[in-house]
Amino acid sequence: MARSECMRYAWIVIISLFAAVTVSGQKSAKVRELENQRKVALAEIEMTNQLLAETKKSAQNSLTRLSLLSQQVLQRKKVISLLNQEISSIDKDMVELRKELVALQGKLGNKRENYGKSIQNIQRWNTSQDKLLFILSADNFSQSLRRMRYLREYANWQKQQANEIMEKQREIGGKRKELEKTRAEKQTLLKSREEENLNLQTEEATQRKEVEELNKRQKQLQADLKKKQRQADALSRQIEKQIAEEVARAEAETRAAREREQSEREKALAAGKKTPEPNADIRQAAVKGGYAMNREERKLSDDFVKNKGRLPYPVAGQFSVVSFFGVQKHPELKYVETENNGIDIQTTAGSEARSIFNGVVTVVFAVAGYNNSVIVRHGNYLTVYSNLIEVYVKKDEKVVTNQPLGKIYTDVENGNTTILHFELRKERDKQNPLSWLSR
């Protein structure tokens, strides 16, 4: 085999192997990603289980418990779906591994064949005398040098081929071990899927039982929901009142500042002096009828918007959203329809509400059914934290991201539930908090 052909063959082998390793790496990365997603989903299920264990069954918290159970079922289905995807990806990995193994075995066979032929060819020069005669029989000195170089390179090529054969054998052994490991991983996943299916059946049975019990007391449940809606409306009116008062105060401050500025300008003109530059810190509203912000508040508002989708949840530790924003028709109880201006987050007893961003406390107030509430202003955005049994902050106090605002009320008498009601508004416009938060 000519030296150029040997080099060409070697490059083809290297490129082919690189491509095979790249594909295998991509598949493994996908399996790892799915596995990480499954671990997150399982952690969510564990958290929901703990909240359910802490929440005692009662008439007042029946919808909350059902919400937790429904989320548990959805997360379990997600885990099973991810397991199916993992198994499918592993099946694809096994196909690729088998292809790589066959390719390596083919390349090993070719190398052994080429090496055998080279051994047969070199039989002509069994001894040093044969090689010497081959060199000395050259037509001229230049040809002798070329023959010497040829013999040296041929010997080196043979050593390289022998090394590559051993390397291919090692690679084949490694691929076989990898294939066996992948088979074992698949068996583990199949077993996990079977266990998760059994868990799902148990959880769905518990969910059906809760639904049956709720259906038996439909009238009482609807009465409880109406009472809760009246309390929510009262909270909303209090928030709207506070917003209106703040807008009015900001507008009055803006008018006063404008009047002072106009007066100073007129005095300067009357005295023949240079008129003062416009005051850039005078409050301005972003929208007509909105809250007029000063320069610091405008920057705060811009920073708040830049962090949309990355803001922390207003609670730490274990928690679950049990009531969502807007009008919600219950998936299991067709006669149940709720309207929420924010979200309700269930957490563990003793938990605290935390500010989701830098801001200023504008008011602390109390409303029946929601205990104490705190409103924090972030420019022309507001966040509302309700159902606090203790409040750690006061009006006009500046707060920072993740600062505790108060302790969340735990309703020991009605199921031991600890639920924070959280709202987010831009001016008077209610926003879906989940669009702004990130776990």
C-alpha positions as CSV (number, residue, x, y, z in Angstrom):
1,M,0.0,0.0,0.0
2,A,1.4,3.4,-1.0
3,R,2.2,5.9,1.8
4,S,-0.3,8.5,0.5
5,E,-3.1,5.8,0.4
6,C,-2.3,4.8,4.0
7,M,-2.5,8.5,5.1
8,R,-5.8,8.9,3.2
9,Y,-7.3,5.8,4.8
10,A,-6.2,6.9,8.3
11,W,-7.9,10.3,7.8
12,I,-11.1,8.7,6.7
13,V,-11.1,6.5,9.8
14,I,-10.5,9.5,12.1
15,I,-13.2,11.6,10.6
16,S,-15.7,8.6,10.7
17,L,-14.9,8.0,14.3
18,F,-15.3,11.7,15.2
19,A,-18.7,11.8,13.6
20,A,-19.8,8.6,15.4
21,V,-18.6,10.0,18.8
22,T,-20.4,13.3,18.1
23,V,-23.8,11.6,17.4
24,S,-23.4,9.4,20.5
25,G,-22.6,12.5,22.7
26,Q,-25.6,14.3,21.4
27,K,-27.9,11.4,22.3
28,S,-26.4,11.1,25.8
29,A,-26.9,14.8,26.4
30,K,-30.6,14.5,25.4
31,V,-31.1,11.6,27.9
32,R,-29.3,13.6,30.6
33,E,-31.6,16.6,29.9
34,L,-34.7,14.4,30.1
35,E,-33.4,12.9,33.3
36,N,-32.9,16.3,34.9
37,Q,-36.5,17.4,33.9
38,R,-37.8,14.2,35.5
39,K,-35.9,14.9,38.7
40,V,-37.5,18.4,38.8
41,A,-41.0,16.9,38.3
42,L,-40.4,14.4,41.0
43,A,-39.2,17.1,43.4
44,E,-42.5,19.0,42.6
45,I,-44.5,15.8,43.5
46,E,-42.6,15.4,46.7
47,M,-43.3,19.0,47.6
48,T,-47.0,18.6,46.9
49,N,-47.1,15.4,49.0
50,Q,-45.6,17.3,52.0
51,L,-48.2,20.1,51.6
52,L,-51.0,17.6,51.4
53,A,-49.7,15.8,54.5
54,E,-49.6,19.1,56.3
55,T,-53.1,20.2,55.1
56,K,-55.7,18.5,57.2
57,K,-58.9,17.6,55.4
58,S,-61.8,20.0,56.1
59,A,-64.8,21.5,54.4
60,Q,-63.2,24.9,54.1
61,N,-60.0,23.8,52.4
62,S,-61.5,21.0,50.2
63,L,-60.9,22.9,46.9
64,T,-57.3,23.7,48.0
65,R,-56.7,20.0,48.6
66,L,-58.3,19.0,45.3
67,S,-56.0,21.6,43.5
68,L,-53.0,20.0,45.1
69,L,-54.2,16.5,44.2
70,S,-54.8,17.6,40.6
71,Q,-51.3,19.1,40.3
72,Q,-49.9,15.9,41.8
73,V,-51.7,13.9,39.1
74,L,-50.5,16.2,36.3
75,Q,-46.9,16.1,37.6
76,R,-47.0,12.3,37.8
77,K,-48.2,12.2,34.2
78,K,-45.4,14.5,33.2
79,V,-42.9,12.1,34.9
80,I,-44.3,9.1,33.0
81,S,-44.1,11.1,29.7
82,L,-40.5,12.0,30.4
83,L,-39.7,8.4,31.2
84,N,-41.2,7.3,27.9
85,Q,-39.1,9.9,26.2
86,E,-36.0,8.7,28.0
87,I,-36.7,5.1,27.0
88,S,-37.2,6.2,23.4
89,S,-33.9,8.1,23.4
90,I,-32.1,5.2,25.0
91,D,-33.5,2.9,22.3
92,K,-32.1,5.3,19.7
93,D,-28.7,5.4,21.5
94,M,-28.6,1.6,21.5
95,V,-29.2,1.5,17.7
96,E,-26.4,4.0,17.2
97,L,-24.1,2.0,19.5
98,R,-24.8,-1.2,17.6
99,K,-24.0,0.6,14.3
100,E,-20.8,2.0,15.8
101,L,-19.9,-1.5,17.0
102,V,-20.5,-3.1,13.6
103,A,-18.5,-0.3,11.9
104,L,-15.6,-0.7,14.3
105,Q,-15.6,-4.5,13.8
106,G,-15.6,-3.9,10.0
107,K,-12.7,-1.5,10.3
108,L,-10.8,-3.9,12.5
109,G,-11.3,-6.7,9.9
110,N,-10.0,-4.4,7.2
111,K,-7.0,-3.4,9.2
112,R,-6.2,-7.1,10.0
113,E,-6.4,-8.0,6.3
114,N,-4.1,-5.1,5.3
115,Y,-1.7,-6.0,8.0
116,G,-1.7,-9.6,6.9
117,K,-0.9,-8.6,3.3
118,S,1.9,-6.4,4.5
119,I,3.4,-9.3,6.5
120,Q,3.3,-11.5,3.3
121,N,4.9,-8.8,1.2
122,I,7.7,-8.3,3.6
123,Q,8.6,-12.0,3.6
124,R,10.8,-11.3,0.7
125,W,13.1,-9.4,3.1
126,N,13.3,-11.9,5.9
127,T,16.9,-11.1,6.8
128,S,19.0,-8.1,7.0
129,Q,21.0,-9.4,4.1
130,D,17.9,-9.4,1.9
131,K,17.2,-5.8,2.8
132,L,20.8,-4.8,2.2
133,L,20.7,-6.5,-1.3
134,F,17.5,-4.7,-2.0
135,I,19.2,-1.4,-1.3
136,L,22.5,-2.2,-3.0
137,S,20.8,-3.4,-6.2
138,A,19.6,0.1,-6.9
139,D,20.6,1.7,-10.2
140,N,22.2,4.7,-8.5
141,F,22.9,6.2,-5.1
142,S,19.7,8.4,-5.2
143,Q,17.6,5.3,-5.7
144,S,19.4,3.5,-2.8
145,L,18.4,6.4,-0.5
146,R,14.8,6.2,-1.6
147,R,14.7,2.5,-1.0
148,M,16.2,3.0,2.5
149,R,13.6,5.6,3.3
150,Y,10.8,3.3,1.8
151,L,11.9,0.4,4.1
152,R,12.0,2.6,7.1
153,E,8.6,4.1,6.4
154,Y,7.1,0.7,5.6
155,A,8.3,-0.6,9.0
156,N,6.9,2.4,10.8
157,W,3.6,1.9,9.0
158,Q,3.5,-1.7,10.1
159,K,4.0,-0.7,13.7
160,Q,1.2,1.9,13.3
161,Q,-1.1,-0.6,11.9
162,A,-0.4,-3.1,14.7
163,N,-1.1,-0.3,17.3
164,E,-4.3,0.7,15.5
165,I,-5.5,-2.9,15.5
166,M,-5.0,-3.0,19.3
167,E,-6.7,0.3,19.7
168,K,-9.7,-0.8,17.7
169,Q,-10.0,-3.9,19.8
170,R,-10.0,-1.7,22.9
171,E,-12.7,0.6,21.3
172,I,-14.8,-2.5,20.5
173,G,-14.6,-3.6,24.1
174,G,-15.5,-0.2,25.3
175,K,-18.6,0.0,23.0
176,R,-19.7,-3.4,24.2
177,K,-19.5,-2.2,27.8
178,E,-21.4,1.0,26.9
179,L,-24.1,-1.0,25.2
180,E,-24.5,-3.3,28.2
181,K,-24.7,-0.2,30.5
182,T,-27.3,1.4,28.3
183,R,-29.4,-1.8,28.4
184,A,-29.2,-1.8,32.2
185,E,-30.3,1.9,32.3
186,K,-33.3,1.0,30.1
187,Q,-34.4,-1.8,32.4
188,T,-34.1,0.6,35.4
189,L,-36.3,3.1,33.5
190,L,-38.9,0.5,32.6
191,K,-39.1,-0.5,36.3
192,S,-39.5,3.2,37.3
193,R,-42.2,3.7,34.7
194,E,-44.1,0.7,36.1
195,E,-43.9,2.2,39.6
196,E,-45.0,5.6,38.5
197,N,-48.0,4.2,36.7
198,L,-49.0,2.5,40.0
199,N,-48.5,5.8,41.8
200,L,-50.7,7.6,39.2
201,Q,-53.5,5.0,39.6
202,T,-53.5,5.6,43.4
203,E,-53.4,9.4,43.1
204,E,-56.2,9.4,40.5
205,A,-58.3,7.2,42.8
206,T,-57.8,9.7,45.7
207,Q,-58.7,12.6,43.4
208,R,-61.9,10.9,42.3
209,K,-62.9,10.2,45.9
210,E,-62.4,13.9,46.8
211,V,-64.5,15.0,43.8
212,E,-67.3,12.6,44.8
213,E,-67.3,14.1,48.3
214,L,-67.4,17.6,47.0
215,N,-70.3,16.8,44.7
216,K,-72.3,15.6,47.7
217,R,-72.1,19.1,49.2
218,Q,-72.4,21.2,46.2
219,K,-74.7,23.8,47.8
220,Q,-72.4,24.4,50.7
221,L,-69.4,24.6,48.5
222,Q,-71.1,27.2,46.2
223,A,-72.1,29.3,49.3
224,D,-68.5,29.2,50.6
225,L,-67.2,30.3,47.1
226,K,-69.7,33.3,47.1
227,K,-68.5,34.3,50.5
228,K,-64.9,34.1,49.4
229,Q,-65.7,36.1,46.3
230,R,-67.2,38.9,48.4
231,Q,-64.1,39.0,50.5
232,A,-62.0,39.2,47.3
233,D,-64.1,42.0,45.9
234,A,-63.6,43.9,49.2
235,L,-59.8,43.5,48.9
236,S,-59.9,44.6,45.3
237,R,-61.9,47.8,46.2
238,Q,-59.3,48.6,48.9
239,I,-56.5,48.2,46.4
240,E,-58.3,50.3,43.8
241,K,-58.9,53.0,46.5
242,Q,-55.2,53.1,47.4
243,I,-54.2,53.3,43.8
244,A,-56.6,56.2,43.2
245,E,-55.3,58.1,46.3
246,E,-51.7,57.7,45.1
247,V,-52.4,58.8,41.6
248,A,-54.3,61.9,43.0
249,R,-51.3,62.7,45.3
250,A,-48.8,62.4,42.5
251,E,-51.0,64.5,40.2
252,A,-51.3,67.2,42.9
253,E,-47.5,67.2,43.4
254,T,-47.0,67.5,39.7
255,R,-49.3,70.4,39.4
256,A,-47.6,72.2,42.3
257,A,-44.2,71.6,40.8
258,R,-45.4,72.9,37.4
259,E,-46.9,76.0,38.9
260,R,-43.6,76.7,40.8
261,E,-41.6,76.3,37.7
262,Q,-44.0,78.6,35.7
263,S,-43.8,81.2,38.5
264,E,-40.0,81.1,38.5
265,R,-39.9,81.5,34.7
266,E,-42.2,84.5,34.8
267,K,-40.2,86.2,37.5
268,A,-37.0,85.6,35.5
269,L,-38.6,87.1,32.4
270,A,-39.9,90.1,34.4
271,A,-36.4,90.8,35.8
272,G,-34.8,90.3,32.4
273,K,-32.8,87.3,33.6
274,K,-32.2,84.0,31.9
275,T,-35.1,81.6,32.4
276,P,-34.3,78.4,34.4
277,E,-34.0,75.1,32.7
278,P,-37.0,72.8,32.9
279,N,-36.9,70.5,36.0
280,A,-36.3,67.0,34.7
281,D,-37.3,65.5,38.0
282,I,-40.9,66.7,37.9
283,R,-43.3,63.7,38.0
284,Q,-44.6,62.4,34.8
285,A,-47.2,59.7,34.1
286,A,-46.4,57.0,31.5
287,V,-50.1,56.9,30.5
288,K,-52.9,59.3,30.7
289,G,-54.5,59.1,34.1
290,G,-51.6,56.9,35.4
291,Y,-49.3,57.3,38.4
292,A,-46.9,60.3,37.8
293,M,-43.4,59.1,38.5
294,N,-40.3,61.0,39.4
295,R,-36.9,60.2,37.8
296,E,-36.0,57.5,40.4
297,E,-39.4,55.8,40.1
298,R,-39.1,55.8,36.3
299,K,-35.8,54.0,36.5
300,L,-37.2,51.5,39.0
301,S,-40.2,50.8,36.7
302,D,-37.9,50.2,33.8
303,D,-35.7,47.8,35.9
304,F,-38.9,46.0,37.0
305,V,-40.0,45.4,33.4
306,K,-36.5,44.2,32.4
307,N,-36.8,41.4,34.9
308,K,-40.1,40.1,33.7
309,G,-40.1,36.3,33.8
310,R,-37.1,36.3,36.2
311,L,-38.6,37.7,39.4
312,P,-38.5,35.5,42.4
313,Y,-41.7,34.0,43.9
314,P,-43.0,35.9,47.0
315,V,-42.4,32.9,49.2
316,A,-39.3,30.7,49.9
317,G,-39.0,27.0,50.6
318,Q,-41.8,24.6,49.7
319,F,-44.9,26.0,47.9
320,S,-47.5,25.4,45.3
321,V,-49.8,27.6,43.4
322,V,-53.3,26.4,44.3
323,S,-55.5,29.1,42.6
324,F,-54.6,30.8,39.3
325,F,-55.1,34.2,37.8
326,G,-58.4,35.1,36.0
327,V,-61.6,33.3,35.6
328,Q,-61.1,29.6,36.1
329,K,-63.6,26.8,35.4
330,H,-62.8,23.8,37.6
331,P,-61.8,20.8,35.5
332,E,-63.5,18.2,37.8
333,L,-66.3,20.3,39.3
334,K,-68.2,21.8,36.4
335,Y,-70.4,23.9,38.6
336,V,-67.4,25.6,40.2
337,E,-66.1,28.8,38.6
338,T,-63.6,31.1,40.4
339,E,-62.2,34.6,39.6
340,N,-58.9,35.6,41.0
341,N,-57.1,38.9,40.6
342,G,-53.8,37.3,41.4
343,I,-52.7,33.9,42.5
344,D,-52.9,31.9,45.8
345,I,-49.7,30.2,46.9
346,Q,-49.9,27.5,49.5
347,T,-46.7,27.0,51.6
348,T,-45.7,25.6,55.0
349,A,-46.6,27.0,58.4
350,G,-44.3,29.7,59.6
351,S,-43.4,30.9,56.1
352,E,-42.9,34.6,55.2
353,A,-44.0,36.8,52.3
354,R,-41.0,38.3,50.5
355,S,-40.8,41.4,48.2
356,I,-40.2,40.2,44.6
357,F,-38.3,43.4,43.7
358,N,-37.0,46.7,45.1
359,G,-39.7,49.2,45.9
360,V,-41.5,51.3,48.5
361,V,-44.3,50.2,50.9
362,T,-47.3,52.4,50.1
363,V,-49.8,51.1,52.6
364,V,-50.5,48.4,55.1
365,F,-54.2,47.6,55.6
366,A,-56.6,44.8,56.8
367,V,-59.6,43.2,55.0
368,A,-61.8,40.4,56.4
369,G,-60.8,37.0,55.0
370,Y,-57.3,38.2,54.0
371,N,-56.0,39.5,57.4
372,N,-53.2,42.1,56.7
373,S,-52.1,43.2,53.3
374,V,-49.0,45.1,52.1
375,I,-48.7,47.0,48.9
376,V,-45.3,47.7,47.4
377,R,-44.8,50.1,44.6
378,H,-42.1,49.6,41.9
379,G,-42.5,52.7,39.8
380,N,-45.9,52.4,38.1
381,Y,-46.1,48.7,39.0
382,L,-47.5,47.4,42.3
383,T,-47.4,44.1,44.1
384,V,-49.9,43.1,46.8
385,Y,-49.2,40.5,49.6
386,S,-52.3,39.5,51.5
387,N,-53.2,37.1,54.3
388,L,-50.4,38.1,56.7
389,I,-50.7,37.5,60.4
390,E,-47.7,39.7,61.2
391,V,-46.3,42.7,59.2
392,Y,-42.6,43.6,59.4
393,V,-42.7,46.8,57.4
394,K,-44.4,50.2,57.5
395,K,-45.7,52.8,55.1
396,D,-43.1,54.7,53.0
397,E,-40.4,52.1,53.9
398,K,-38.0,51.2,51.1
399,V,-37.6,47.4,50.6
400,V,-35.3,45.3,48.5
401,T,-35.7,42.0,46.6
402,N,-36.4,39.0,48.8
403,Q,-36.9,41.1,51.9
404,P,-39.4,39.5,54.3
405,L,-42.6,41.7,54.6
406,G,-44.5,39.6,57.1
407,K,-45.5,36.2,58.3
408,I,-48.2,34.3,56.4
409,Y,-51.4,33.3,58.4
410,T,-51.9,29.6,59.1
411,D,-55.5,28.7,59.4
412,V,-55.2,26.0,62.1
413,E,-58.9,25.6,62.6
414,N,-59.7,25.1,59.0
415,G,-57.2,22.5,57.7
416,N,-53.9,24.0,58.8
417,T,-53.5,25.8,55.5
418,T,-50.9,28.5,55.0
419,I,-51.8,30.5,51.8
420,L,-50.5,33.8,50.5
421,H,-52.7,35.8,48.1
422,F,-50.4,37.7,45.7
423,E,-51.3,40.3,43.0
424,L,-49.3,42.3,40.5
425,R,-50.6,45.4,38.7
426,K,-49.4,47.9,36.2
427,E,-51.2,51.1,37.1
428,R,-54.8,49.8,37.5
429,D,-54.3,46.9,35.1
430,K,-54.3,43.5,36.7
431,Q,-51.4,41.3,35.5
432,N,-51.0,37.5,35.6
433,P,-48.2,37.1,38.2
434,L,-47.0,33.8,36.7
435,S,-45.9,35.7,33.6
436,W,-43.5,37.7,35.7
437,L,-42.2,35.1,38.1
438,S,-39.6,32.4,37.7
439,R,-38.8,29.4,39.9
